[in-house]
């Protein structure tokens, strides 16, 4: 049965259809949350929030886009909400200092570089971070990321250029100090 049909049935109150949708797509929601949040505990909280709220949100699914495109939006919105609740500008500044220190200390270590990258992405503004998450971590095309974010493919390309520039400047800044 298609996702669209399952979503329609779940929206109409069919528990089995709702359960099948959750079973089929929980990994996507958790994966996006894990990559966005950077840790398992927050990812589990975000995924649980999405699952609990999904029944009510299905009313807004009109089937005009693929169900997974719509679900990515729901998951990203949940990540944004979680992020807003958990952070402030002061903590972002402190995280940036910590990211820089980690990058300097673990620059030669592959795991350290990967950790630095995820934390550096956390220092980017929300639009750039979300775009990078979809294109790099989720391996989506610029067109697919644009559809999920509700922007043009060219805007995704521009954002990815900005991400590369900012990461390069963060990396170069680590070598200077």
Secondary structure, 3 states (H helix, E strand, C coil): CCHHHHHHHHHCCCHHHHHHHHHHHHHHHHHHHHHHHCCHHHHHHHHHHHHHHHHHHHHHCCCCCCHHHHHHHHHHHHHHHHHHHHCCHHHHHHHHHHHHHHHHHCCCCHHHHHHHHHHHHHHCCHHHHHHHHHHHHCCCCHHHHHHHHCCCHHHHHHHHHHHHHHHHHHHHHHHHC
